[in-house]
Amino acid sequence: MSAHPYDVLSLNNGANIIFTPCPGTKTQNLADSIATLKAAGTHMLLSLMPQKELEKNNVQTINSECNKHDITWFHLPINDDEAPKQPFTSSWNTHKTDILQAIQHKQTIAIHCKGGTGRTGLVAALILNSAGYTKEEVYSLVQGIRPKALTIELQKEYFESFESFEV
């Protein structure tokens, strides 16, 4: 069995953003996928799948698996192929300072949706823009890792209208 798949975007300050499909839905079970992400340096995991989608994919115990590996877990739900709505916004507003501080402290944040591209690319873009990268730089960085990211019109419009938040 091969390891859980992921790609790493290394930032200028030494922080990393990992783009990954949902742990436990590819080549490894959930526990082994989280262990693989921890071995890759993950300090924080952002899950973008709504609770029902986590349950449908049998990964609803992701928070407890993260706790076993000392990985901070935040749930920022976004429906597939849609722009973020209130559940995401509420969670983003609660956790954005912690997320951006992790970037400032040169830590590794892993982000996943189901496939690791659409929602994952959007949230990576929001983090990068909030960390001071221009929107042009963000497109280049994110699409360098996931060429199909930021191509869904609703998500692209959301990103274009996003006002960055700096710590």
Rosetta constraint file for C-alpha pairs under 8 A:
AtomPair CA 1 CA 27 HARMONIC 6.42 0.50
AtomPair CA 1 CA 28 HARMONIC 7.10 0.50
AtomPair CA 2 CA 27 HARMONIC 6.08 0.50
AtomPair CA 2 CA 28 HARMONIC 7.29 0.50
AtomPair CA 3 CA 27 HARMONIC 6.51 0.50
AtomPair CA 3 CA 28 HARMONIC 6.45 0.50
AtomPair CA 3 CA 33 HARMONIC 7.25 0.50
AtomPair CA 3 CA 36 HARMONIC 6.71 0.50
AtomPair CA 4 CA 23 HARMONIC 7.11 0.50
AtomPair CA 4 CA 24 HARMONIC 7.95 0.50
AtomPair CA 4 CA 26 HARMONIC 6.67 0.50
AtomPair CA 4 CA 27 HARMONIC 5.83 0.50
AtomPair CA 4 CA 28 HARMONIC 5.76 0.50
AtomPair CA 4 CA 32 HARMONIC 7.83 0.50
AtomPair CA 4 CA 33 HARMONIC 5.27 0.50
AtomPair CA 4 CA 36 HARMONIC 6.39 0.50
AtomPair CA 4 CA 37 HARMONIC 7.76 0.50
AtomPair CA 5 CA 20 HARMONIC 6.41 0.50
AtomPair CA 5 CA 21 HARMONIC 7.20 0.50
AtomPair CA 5 CA 26 HARMONIC 7.76 0.50
AtomPair CA 5 CA 27 HARMONIC 7.90 0.50
AtomPair CA 6 CA 18 HARMONIC 6.45 0.50
AtomPair CA 6 CA 19 HARMONIC 5.67 0.50
AtomPair CA 6 CA 20 HARMONIC 4.49 0.50
AtomPair CA 6 CA 21 HARMONIC 7.19 0.50
AtomPair CA 7 CA 18 HARMONIC 5.61 0.50
AtomPair CA 7 CA 19 HARMONIC 5.28 0.50
AtomPair CA 7 CA 20 HARMONIC 6.57 0.50
AtomPair CA 7 CA 145 HARMONIC 6.96 0.50
AtomPair CA 8 CA 16 HARMONIC 6.44 0.50
AtomPair CA 8 CA 17 HARMONIC 5.78 0.50
AtomPair CA 8 CA 18 HARMONIC 4.51 0.50
AtomPair CA 8 CA 19 HARMONIC 6.35 0.50
AtomPair CA 8 CA 145 HARMONIC 7.70 0.50
AtomPair CA 9 CA 16 HARMONIC 5.55 0.50
AtomPair CA 9 CA 17 HARMONIC 5.11 0.50
AtomPair CA 9 CA 18 HARMONIC 6.23 0.50
AtomPair CA 9 CA 19 HARMONIC 7.77 0.50
AtomPair CA 9 CA 141 HARMONIC 7.60 0.50
AtomPair CA 9 CA 142 HARMONIC 7.98 0.50
AtomPair CA 9 CA 145 HARMONIC 6.96 0.50
AtomPair CA 10 CA 14 HARMONIC 6.50 0.50
AtomPair CA 10 CA 15 HARMONIC 6.11 0.50
AtomPair CA 10 CA 16 HARMONIC 4.51 0.50
AtomPair CA 10 CA 17 HARMONIC 6.58 0.50
AtomPair CA 11 CA 15 HARMONIC 5.33 0.50
AtomPair CA 11 CA 16 HARMONIC 5.80 0.50
AtomPair CA 11 CA 17 HARMONIC 7.82 0.50
AtomPair CA 13 CA 104 HARMONIC 7.58 0.50
AtomPair CA 13 CA 106 HARMONIC 6.40 0.50
AtomPair CA 14 CA 106 HARMONIC 5.08 0.50
AtomPair CA 14 CA 107 HARMONIC 7.64 0.50
AtomPair CA 15 CA 102 HARMONIC 7.95 0.50
AtomPair CA 15 CA 103 HARMONIC 5.48 0.50
AtomPair CA 15 CA 104 HARMONIC 7.32 0.50
AtomPair CA 15 CA 105 HARMONIC 7.23 0.50
AtomPair CA 15 CA 106 HARMONIC 3.79 0.50
AtomPair CA 15 CA 107 HARMONIC 4.94 0.50
AtomPair CA 15 CA 108 HARMONIC 5.68 0.50
AtomPair CA 16 CA 103 HARMONIC 7.53 0.50
AtomPair CA 16 CA 106 HARMONIC 7.19 0.50
AtomPair CA 16 CA 107 HARMONIC 6.43 0.50
AtomPair CA 16 CA 108 HARMONIC 4.53 0.50
AtomPair CA 16 CA 109 HARMONIC 6.32 0.50
AtomPair CA 17 CA 108 HARMONIC 5.73 0.50
AtomPair CA 17 CA 109 HARMONIC 4.95 0.50
AtomPair CA 17 CA 110 HARMONIC 5.69 0.50
AtomPair CA 17 CA 111 HARMONIC 7.30 0.50
AtomPair CA 17 CA 124 HARMONIC 7.34 0.50
AtomPair CA 18 CA 42 HARMONIC 7.99 0.50
AtomPair CA 18 CA 108 HARMONIC 7.17 0.50
AtomPair CA 18 CA 109 HARMONIC 6.08 0.50
AtomPair CA 18 CA 110 HARMONIC 4.30 0.50
AtomPair CA 18 CA 111 HARMONIC 6.04 0.50
AtomPair CA 19 CA 110 HARMONIC 6.13 0.50
AtomPair CA 19 CA 111 HARMONIC 5.46 0.50
AtomPair CA 19 CA 112 HARMONIC 6.34 0.50
AtomPair CA 19 CA 116 HARMONIC 5.79 0.50
AtomPair CA 19 CA 117 HARMONIC 7.37 0.50
AtomPair CA 19 CA 120 HARMONIC 6.56 0.50
AtomPair CA 19 CA 121 HARMONIC 7.56 0.50
AtomPair CA 19 CA 145 HARMONIC 7.92 0.50
AtomPair CA 20 CA 110 HARMONIC 7.05 0.50
AtomPair CA 20 CA 111 HARMONIC 6.24 0.50
AtomPair CA 20 CA 112 HARMONIC 5.10 0.50
AtomPair CA 20 CA 113 HARMONIC 7.55 0.50
AtomPair CA 20 CA 115 HARMONIC 7.20 0.50
AtomPair CA 20 CA 116 HARMONIC 4.58 0.50
AtomPair CA 20 CA 117 HARMONIC 7.79 0.50
AtomPair CA 20 CA 120 HARMONIC 7.77 0.50
AtomPair CA 21 CA 25 HARMONIC 7.63 0.50
AtomPair CA 21 CA 26 HARMONIC 7.65 0.50
AtomPair CA 21 CA 112 HARMONIC 5.34 0.50
AtomPair CA 21 CA 113 HARMONIC 5.94 0.50
AtomPair CA 21 CA 114 HARMONIC 5.34 0.50
AtomPair CA 21 CA 115 HARMONIC 4.32 0.50
AtomPair CA 21 CA 116 HARMONIC 3.97 0.50
AtomPair CA 21 CA 117 HARMONIC 7.67 0.50
AtomPair CA 22 CA 26 HARMONIC 7.62 0.50
AtomPair CA 22 CA 112 HARMONIC 5.42 0.50
AtomPair CA 22 CA 113 HARMONIC 5.61 0.50
AtomPair CA 22 CA 114 HARMONIC 4.84 0.50
AtomPair CA 22 CA 115 HARMONIC 6.43 0.50
AtomPair CA 22 CA 116 HARMONIC 6.87 0.50
AtomPair CA 23 CA 28 HARMONIC 7.67 0.50
AtomPair CA 23 CA 29 HARMONIC 7.34 0.50
AtomPair CA 23 CA 30 HARMONIC 5.44 0.50
AtomPair CA 23 CA 33 HARMONIC 5.22 0.50
AtomPair CA 23 CA 34 HARMONIC 6.58 0.50
AtomPair CA 23 CA 59 HARMONIC 7.66 0.50
AtomPair CA 23 CA 112 HARMONIC 7.76 0.50
AtomPair CA 24 CA 28 HARMONIC 5.57 0.50
AtomPair CA 24 CA 29 HARMONIC 4.20 0.50
AtomPair CA 24 CA 30 HARMONIC 3.65 0.50
AtomPair CA 24 CA 31 HARMONIC 7.26 0.50
AtomPair CA 24 CA 32 HARMONIC 7.62 0.50
AtomPair CA 24 CA 33 HARMONIC 5.79 0.50
AtomPair CA 24 CA 59 HARMONIC 6.67 0.50
AtomPair CA 25 CA 29 HARMONIC 6.89 0.50
AtomPair CA 25 CA 30 HARMONIC 7.41 0.50
AtomPair CA 25 CA 57 HARMONIC 6.95 0.50
AtomPair CA 28 CA 32 HARMONIC 5.78 0.50
AtomPair CA 28 CA 33 HARMONIC 5.56 0.50
AtomPair CA 29 CA 33 HARMONIC 6.01 0.50
AtomPair CA 30 CA 34 HARMONIC 6.19 0.50
AtomPair CA 30 CA 59 HARMONIC 6.65 0.50
AtomPair CA 30 CA 62 HARMONIC 7.23 0.50
AtomPair CA 30 CA 65 HARMONIC 7.64 0.50
AtomPair CA 31 CA 35 HARMONIC 6.26 0.50
AtomPair CA 31 CA 65 HARMONIC 6.12 0.50
AtomPair CA 32 CA 36 HARMONIC 6.12 0.50
AtomPair CA 33 CA 37 HARMONIC 6.30 0.50
AtomPair CA 34 CA 38 HARMONIC 6.13 0.50
AtomPair CA 34 CA 65 HARMONIC 6.81 0.50
AtomPair CA 34 CA 66 HARMONIC 6.61 0.50
AtomPair CA 34 CA 69 HARMONIC 7.62 0.50
AtomPair CA 35 CA 39 HARMONIC 6.13 0.50
AtomPair CA 35 CA 69 HARMONIC 7.04 0.50
AtomPair CA 36 CA 40 HARMONIC 6.34 0.50
AtomPair CA 37 CA 41 HARMONIC 6.67 0.50
AtomPair CA 37 CA 42 HARMONIC 5.64 0.50
AtomPair CA 37 CA 110 HARMONIC 7.58 0.50
AtomPair CA 38 CA 42 HARMONIC 4.77 0.50
AtomPair CA 38 CA 43 HARMONIC 7.20 0.50
AtomPair CA 38 CA 69 HARMONIC 6.81 0.50
AtomPair CA 38 CA 71 HARMONIC 7.41 0.50
AtomPair CA 41 CA 107 HARMONIC 7.88 0.50
AtomPair CA 41 CA 108 HARMONIC 5.97 0.50
AtomPair CA 42 CA 71 HARMONIC 6.83 0.50
AtomPair CA 42 CA 107 HARMONIC 7.50 0.50
AtomPair CA 42 CA 108 HARMONIC 4.86 0.50
AtomPair CA 42 CA 109 HARMONIC 5.69 0.50
AtomPair CA 42 CA 110 HARMONIC 6.11 0.50
AtomPair CA 43 CA 70 HARMONIC 7.41 0.50
AtomPair CA 43 CA 71 HARMONIC 4.99 0.50
AtomPair CA 43 CA 72 HARMONIC 6.26 0.50
AtomPair CA 43 CA 107 HARMONIC 6.35 0.50
AtomPair CA 43 CA 108 HARMONIC 5.50 0.50
AtomPair CA 43 CA 109 HARMONIC 6.01 0.50
AtomPair CA 43 CA 110 HARMONIC 7.88 0.50
AtomPair CA 44 CA 71 HARMONIC 5.19 0.50
AtomPair CA 44 CA 72 HARMONIC 4.50 0.50
AtomPair CA 44 CA 73 HARMONIC 5.81 0.50
AtomPair CA 44 CA 74 HARMONIC 7.72 0.50
AtomPair CA 44 CA 108 HARMONIC 6.73 0.50
AtomPair CA 44 CA 109 HARMONIC 4.81 0.50
AtomPair CA 44 CA 110 HARMONIC 6.19 0.50
AtomPair CA 45 CA 66 HARMONIC 7.80 0.50
AtomPair CA 45 CA 71 HARMONIC 6.72 0.50
AtomPair CA 45 CA 72 HARMONIC 6.19 0.50
AtomPair CA 45 CA 73 HARMONIC 4.94 0.50
AtomPair CA 45 CA 74 HARMONIC 6.42 0.50
AtomPair CA 45 CA 109 HARMONIC 5.85 0.50
AtomPair CA 45 CA 110 HARMONIC 4.76 0.50
AtomPair CA 45 CA 111 HARMONIC 5.78 0.50
AtomPair CA 45 CA 112 HARMONIC 7.74 0.50
AtomPair CA 46 CA 73 HARMONIC 6.02 0.50
AtomPair CA 46 CA 74 HARMONIC 5.03 0.50
AtomPair CA 46 CA 75 HARMONIC 5.95 0.50
AtomPair CA 46 CA 76 HARMONIC 6.76 0.50
AtomPair CA 46 CA 109 HARMONIC 7.46 0.50
AtomPair CA 46 CA 110 HARMONIC 6.27 0.50
AtomPair CA 46 CA 111 HARMONIC 4.76 0.50
AtomPair CA 46 CA 112 HARMONIC 6.37 0.50
AtomPair CA 47 CA 73 HARMONIC 7.51 0.50
AtomPair CA 47 CA 74 HARMONIC 6.35 0.50
AtomPair CA 47 CA 75 HARMONIC 4.95 0.50
AtomPair CA 47 CA 76 HARMONIC 6.03 0.50
AtomPair CA 47 CA 77 HARMONIC 7.02 0.50
AtomPair CA 47 CA 111 HARMONIC 6.31 0.50
AtomPair CA 47 CA 112 HARMONIC 5.42 0.50
AtomPair CA 47 CA 113 HARMONIC 6.31 0.50
AtomPair CA 48 CA 75 HARMONIC 6.22 0.50
AtomPair CA 48 CA 76 HARMONIC 4.98 0.50
AtomPair CA 48 CA 77 HARMONIC 4.45 0.50
AtomPair CA 48 CA 78 HARMONIC 5.59 0.50
AtomPair CA 48 CA 111 HARMONIC 7.60 0.50
AtomPair CA 48 CA 112 HARMONIC 6.15 0.50
AtomPair CA 48 CA 113 HARMONIC 5.03 0.50
AtomPair CA 48 CA 119 HARMONIC 6.84 0.50
AtomPair CA 48 CA 120 HARMONIC 7.25 0.50
AtomPair CA 49 CA 53 HARMONIC 5.76 0.50
AtomPair CA 49 CA 54 HARMONIC 6.08 0.50
AtomPair CA 49 CA 75 HARMONIC 7.90 0.50
AtomPair CA 49 CA 76 HARMONIC 7.52 0.50
AtomPair CA 49 CA 77 HARMONIC 5.12 0.50
AtomPair CA 49 CA 78 HARMONIC 5.99 0.50
AtomPair CA 49 CA 79 HARMONIC 6.76 0.50
AtomPair CA 49 CA 80 HARMONIC 7.65 0.50
AtomPair CA 49 CA 112 HARMONIC 7.88 0.50
AtomPair CA 49 CA 113 HARMONIC 5.40 0.50
AtomPair CA 49 CA 114 HARMONIC 6.82 0.50
AtomPair CA 50 CA 54 HARMONIC 6.37 0.50
AtomPair CA 50 CA 76 HARMONIC 7.84 0.50
AtomPair CA 50 CA 77 HARMONIC 4.56 0.50
AtomPair CA 50 CA 78 HARMONIC 6.15 0.50
AtomPair CA 50 CA 79 HARMONIC 6.48 0.50
AtomPair CA 51 CA 55 HARMONIC 6.20 0.50
AtomPair CA 51 CA 60 HARMONIC 7.25 0.50
AtomPair CA 51 CA 77 HARMONIC 7.56 0.50
AtomPair CA 52 CA 56 HARMONIC 6.05 0.50
AtomPair CA 53 CA 57 HARMONIC 6.24 0.50
AtomPair CA 54 CA 58 HARMONIC 6.17 0.50
AtomPair CA 54 CA 59 HARMONIC 5.25 0.50
AtomPair CA 54 CA 60 HARMONIC 5.15 0.50
AtomPair CA 55 CA 59 HARMONIC 5.95 0.50
AtomPair CA 55 CA 60 HARMONIC 5.10 0.50
AtomPair CA 61 CA 65 HARMONIC 6.37 0.50
AtomPair CA 62 CA 66 HARMONIC 6.13 0.50
AtomPair CA 63 CA 67 HARMONIC 6.26 0.50
AtomPair CA 63 CA 73 HARMONIC 5.95 0.50
AtomPair CA 64 CA 68 HARMONIC 6.37 0.50
AtomPair CA 65 CA 69 HARMONIC 6.80 0.50
AtomPair CA 66 CA 70 HARMONIC 6.19 0.50
AtomPair CA 66 CA 71 HARMONIC 4.88 0.50
AtomPair CA 66 CA 72 HARMONIC 6.68 0.50
AtomPair CA 66 CA 73 HARMONIC 6.41 0.50
AtomPair CA 67 CA 71 HARMONIC 5.77 0.50
AtomPair CA 67 CA 72 HARMONIC 7.01 0.50
AtomPair CA 67 CA 73 HARMONIC 7.79 0.50
AtomPair CA 74 CA 95 HARMONIC 7.50 0.50
AtomPair CA 75 CA 91 HARMONIC 7.07 0.50
AtomPair CA 76 CA 87 HARMONIC 7.12 0.50
AtomPair CA 76 CA 88 HARMONIC 4.82 0.50
AtomPair CA 76 CA 89 HARMONIC 7.88 0.50
AtomPair CA 76 CA 91 HARMONIC 5.54 0.50
AtomPair CA 76 CA 92 HARMONIC 6.49 0.50
AtomPair CA 77 CA 84 HARMONIC 7.76 0.50
AtomPair CA 77 CA 87 HARMONIC 6.22 0.50
AtomPair CA 77 CA 88 HARMONIC 5.12 0.50
AtomPair CA 78 CA 82 HARMONIC 6.96 0.50
AtomPair CA 78 CA 83 HARMONIC 7.05 0.50
AtomPair CA 78 CA 84 HARMONIC 5.24 0.50
AtomPair CA 78 CA 85 HARMONIC 6.96 0.50
AtomPair CA 78 CA 87 HARMONIC 7.60 0.50
AtomPair CA 78 CA 88 HARMONIC 6.06 0.50
AtomPair CA 78 CA 119 HARMONIC 7.08 0.50
AtomPair CA 79 CA 83 HARMONIC 7.53 0.50
AtomPair CA 79 CA 84 HARMONIC 7.35 0.50
AtomPair CA 80 CA 118 HARMONIC 7.88 0.50
AtomPair CA 80 CA 119 HARMONIC 7.07 0.50
AtomPair CA 81 CA 118 HARMONIC 7.00 0.50
AtomPair CA 81 CA 119 HARMONIC 7.41 0.50
AtomPair CA 81 CA 152 HARMONIC 6.69 0.50
AtomPair CA 81 CA 154 HARMONIC 7.66 0.50
AtomPair CA 81 CA 155 HARMONIC 7.48 0.50
AtomPair CA 82 CA 154 HARMONIC 5.99 0.50
AtomPair CA 82 CA 155 HARMONIC 6.30 0.50
AtomPair CA 83 CA 154 HARMONIC 5.28 0.50
AtomPair CA 83 CA 155 HARMONIC 4.74 0.50
AtomPair CA 83 CA 158 HARMONIC 6.16 0.50
AtomPair CA 84 CA 88 HARMONIC 5.71 0.50
AtomPair CA 84 CA 89 HARMONIC 6.93 0.50
AtomPair CA 84 CA 155 HARMONIC 7.68 0.50
AtomPair CA 84 CA 158 HARMONIC 7.62 0.50
AtomPair CA 85 CA 89 HARMONIC 6.18 0.50
AtomPair CA 86 CA 90 HARMONIC 5.89 0.50
AtomPair CA 87 CA 91 HARMONIC 6.32 0.50
AtomPair CA 88 CA 92 HARMONIC 5.85 0.50
AtomPair CA 89 CA 93 HARMONIC 6.01 0.50
AtomPair CA 90 CA 94 HARMONIC 6.34 0.50
AtomPair CA 91 CA 95 HARMONIC 6.12 0.50
AtomPair CA 92 CA 96 HARMONIC 5.29 0.50
AtomPair CA 95 CA 99 HARMONIC 6.21 0.50
AtomPair CA 96 CA 100 HARMONIC 6.05 0.50
AtomPair CA 97 CA 101 HARMONIC 6.01 0.50
AtomPair CA 97 CA 167 HARMONIC 6.24 0.50
AtomPair CA 98 CA 102 HARMONIC 6.19 0.50
AtomPair CA 99 CA 103 HARMONIC 6.65 0.50
AtomPair CA 99 CA 109 HARMONIC 7.98 0.50
AtomPair CA 99 CA 127 HARMONIC 7.74 0.50
AtomPair CA 100 CA 104 HARMONIC 6.23 0.50
AtomPair CA 100 CA 127 HARMONIC 6.97 0.50
AtomPair CA 100 CA 130 HARMONIC 7.52 0.50
AtomPair CA 100 CA 131 HARMONIC 6.58 0.50
AtomPair CA 100 CA 166 HARMONIC 7.76 0.50
AtomPair CA 100 CA 167 HARMONIC 6.84 0.50
AtomPair CA 101 CA 105 HARMONIC 6.01 0.50
AtomPair CA 101 CA 167 HARMONIC 7.38 0.50
AtomPair CA 102 CA 106 HARMONIC 6.42 0.50
AtomPair CA 102 CA 107 HARMONIC 5.26 0.50
AtomPair CA 102 CA 108 HARMONIC 7.35 0.50
AtomPair CA 102 CA 109 HARMONIC 7.49 0.50
AtomPair CA 103 CA 107 HARMONIC 5.67 0.50
AtomPair CA 103 CA 108 HARMONIC 7.27 0.50
AtomPair CA 103 CA 109 HARMONIC 7.70 0.50
AtomPair CA 103 CA 131 HARMONIC 7.65 0.50
AtomPair CA 111 CA 116 HARMONIC 7.53 0.50
AtomPair CA 111 CA 120 HARMONIC 5.76 0.50
AtomPair CA 111 CA 123 HARMONIC 7.80 0.50
AtomPair CA 111 CA 124 HARMONIC 7.41 0.50
AtomPair CA 112 CA 116 HARMONIC 5.17 0.50
AtomPair CA 112 CA 119 HARMONIC 7.75 0.50
AtomPair CA 112 CA 120 HARMONIC 5.42 0.50
AtomPair CA 113 CA 117 HARMONIC 7.35 0.50
AtomPair CA 113 CA 118 HARMONIC 7.66 0.50
AtomPair CA 113 CA 119 HARMONIC 5.95 0.50
AtomPair CA 113 CA 120 HARMONIC 5.65 0.50
AtomPair CA 116 CA 120 HARMONIC 5.36 0.50
AtomPair CA 116 CA 121 HARMONIC 7.45 0.50
AtomPair CA 117 CA 121 HARMONIC 5.31 0.50
AtomPair CA 117 CA 146 HARMONIC 6.03 0.50
AtomPair CA 117 CA 148 HARMONIC 6.79 0.50
AtomPair CA 117 CA 149 HARMONIC 5.38 0.50
AtomPair CA 118 CA 122 HARMONIC 6.29 0.50
AtomPair CA 118 CA 148 HARMONIC 7.21 0.50
AtomPair CA 118 CA 149 HARMONIC 5.00 0.50
AtomPair CA 118 CA 150 HARMONIC 6.55 0.50
AtomPair CA 118 CA 151 HARMONIC 7.82 0.50
AtomPair CA 118 CA 152 HARMONIC 7.33 0.50
AtomPair CA 119 CA 123 HARMONIC 6.23 0.50
AtomPair CA 119 CA 149 HARMONIC 7.86 0.50
AtomPair CA 119 CA 155 HARMONIC 7.88 0.50
AtomPair CA 120 CA 124 HARMONIC 6.11 0.50
AtomPair CA 120 CA 149 HARMONIC 7.87 0.50
AtomPair CA 121 CA 125 HARMONIC 6.04 0.50
AtomPair CA 121 CA 142 HARMONIC 6.19 0.50
AtomPair CA 121 CA 143 HARMONIC 7.93 0.50
AtomPair CA 121 CA 146 HARMONIC 7.07 0.50
AtomPair CA 121 CA 149 HARMONIC 5.04 0.50
AtomPair CA 121 CA 150 HARMONIC 6.37 0.50
AtomPair CA 122 CA 126 HARMONIC 6.30 0.50
AtomPair CA 122 CA 149 HARMONIC 6.92 0.50
AtomPair CA 122 CA 150 HARMONIC 6.04 0.50
AtomPair CA 122 CA 155 HARMONIC 6.69 0.50
AtomPair CA 122 CA 156 HARMONIC 7.79 0.50
AtomPair CA 122 CA 159 HARMONIC 7.04 0.50
AtomPair CA 123 CA 127 HARMONIC 6.19 0.50
AtomPair CA 124 CA 128 HARMONIC 6.13 0.50
AtomPair CA 124 CA 142 HARMONIC 7.19 0.50
AtomPair CA 125 CA 129 HARMONIC 6.01 0.50
AtomPair CA 125 CA 138 HARMONIC 5.77 0.50
AtomPair CA 125 CA 139 HARMONIC 7.41 0.50
AtomPair CA 125 CA 142 HARMONIC 6.65 0.50
AtomPair CA 125 CA 159 HARMONIC 7.46 0.50
AtomPair CA 126 CA 130 HARMONIC 6.05 0.50
AtomPair CA 126 CA 159 HARMONIC 6.88 0.50
AtomPair CA 126 CA 162 HARMONIC 7.53 0.50
AtomPair CA 126 CA 164 HARMONIC 7.28 0.50
AtomPair CA 127 CA 131 HARMONIC 6.07 0.50
AtomPair CA 128 CA 132 HARMONIC 6.52 0.50
AtomPair CA 128 CA 133 HARMONIC 5.56 0.50
AtomPair CA 128 CA 138 HARMONIC 6.35 0.50
AtomPair CA 129 CA 133 HARMONIC 4.76 0.50
AtomPair CA 129 CA 134 HARMONIC 5.98 0.50
AtomPair CA 129 CA 135 HARMONIC 6.35 0.50
AtomPair CA 129 CA 138 HARMONIC 6.62 0.50
AtomPair CA 129 CA 164 HARMONIC 5.88 0.50
AtomPair CA 130 CA 164 HARMONIC 4.44 0.50
AtomPair CA 130 CA 165 HARMONIC 4.90 0.50
AtomPair CA 130 CA 166 HARMONIC 5.43 0.50
AtomPair CA 131 CA 164 HARMONIC 8.00 0.50
AtomPair CA 131 CA 165 HARMONIC 7.79 0.50
AtomPair CA 131 CA 166 HARMONIC 6.31 0.50
AtomPair CA 132 CA 166 HARMONIC 7.43 0.50
AtomPair CA 133 CA 137 HARMONIC 5.95 0.50
AtomPair CA 133 CA 138 HARMONIC 6.18 0.50
AtomPair CA 134 CA 138 HARMONIC 6.14 0.50
AtomPair CA 135 CA 139 HARMONIC 6.23 0.50
AtomPair CA 135 CA 160 HARMONIC 7.79 0.50
AtomPair CA 136 CA 140 HARMONIC 6.44 0.50
AtomPair CA 137 CA 141 HARMONIC 6.13 0.50
AtomPair CA 138 CA 142 HARMONIC 5.89 0.50
AtomPair CA 139 CA 143 HARMONIC 5.73 0.50
AtomPair CA 139 CA 150 HARMONIC 7.52 0.50
AtomPair CA 140 CA 144 HARMONIC 5.79 0.50
AtomPair CA 141 CA 145 HARMONIC 6.76 0.50
AtomPair CA 142 CA 146 HARMONIC 6.00 0.50
AtomPair CA 142 CA 147 HARMONIC 7.44 0.50
AtomPair CA 142 CA 149 HARMONIC 6.90 0.50
AtomPair CA 143 CA 147 HARMONIC 4.10 0.50
AtomPair CA 143 CA 148 HARMONIC 6.66 0.50
AtomPair CA 143 CA 149 HARMONIC 5.88 0.50
AtomPair CA 143 CA 150 HARMONIC 7.56 0.50
AtomPair CA 150 CA 155 HARMONIC 6.34 0.50
AtomPair CA 150 CA 156 HARMONIC 5.21 0.50
AtomPair CA 151 CA 155 HARMONIC 7.39 0.50
AtomPair CA 151 CA 156 HARMONIC 6.15 0.50
AtomPair CA 152 CA 156 HARMONIC 5.98 0.50
AtomPair CA 153 CA 157 HARMONIC 6.03 0.50
AtomPair CA 154 CA 158 HARMONIC 6.21 0.50
AtomPair CA 155 CA 159 HARMONIC 6.23 0.50
AtomPair CA 156 CA 160 HARMONIC 6.12 0.50
AtomPair CA 157 CA 161 HARMONIC 6.21 0.50
AtomPair CA 158 CA 162 HARMONIC 6.04 0.50
